Amino acid sequence: MLSQQQADGELLQMLGKVIAIVLLLTLLSILGFRYFGSVDKLSAQGLRVDHTKMLNVLAMIKAQWLSKGRPPEMKLEWDTSGFQDSEPFEIEGYTIVKMSRGGWPLPEAENSMGCKQLWHQLLGREPHKQQIVTRLGSEGDVCSYVATNSDRLSYHLTTGRVIFLTKE
């Protein structure tokens, strides 16, 4: 009889462990689904921040373009490292930007690679590192930047308009 009670006790312990493991796995799966569901929202937030930054950068470029006498291409002068006499921060191949007649930056090449390079010139980051796909519109006048959740940031090359579209 003692061995039967011992077996029942071990069985109850095993049942308790199984229930604890099932509860733990359920909790982890709920947290996992919530985490992976929020990844798309975080991507959209990044594009929302980039929208605001791009608006500010384009306004600065337009002001520089006007103050320099409306040149056909312009050297972007962003960072002076805190010293007035220092040379502007340069990334080789990314400092000179072609300008439209209206004073808006244009991509070097009229394709998605040109839009990708323009993104890097304006915002200082590579779009593929942010999981953003670049596209040039069919008429060649809009650079579109699409996030993984289908949110889109469009930059109109002729007017300087920046439009942020989201599914929300």
Secondary structure, DSSP 8 states (H G I E B T S, - for coil): -HHHHHHHHHHHHHHHHHHHHHHHHHHHHHHHHHHHHHHHHHHHHHHHHHHHHHHHHHHHHHHHHHHTT--SEEE-----TT-TTS-----TTSSEEEE-TTS-EE-SSSSHHHHHHHHHHHHSS-GGGGT-EEEE-TTSSEEEEE-TTS-EEEEETTT--EEEE---
